[in-house]
Amino acid sequence: MTTEPEHKLITREEYIADIKARWSLFIKEWNLFIEDVKKLIAFLQPYVTKAINTVKGWITKLKTKKD
């Protein structure tokens, strides 16, 4: 038969310190994520711009053929 381990309750001060530590870690990770997203956007922007301009050119050619 297994026995349930004892549960240790932490004090309010320990709980608040834990929340602050977890929040600090979350903010750090969030800021790193935002930096990564900005780098991704900067990397993709020329390719997206080129694709948009290519499609615009195709549309212009199709419109002139139609007329």
Residue pairs with C-beta under 8 A, 6 or more apart in sequence:
10 18
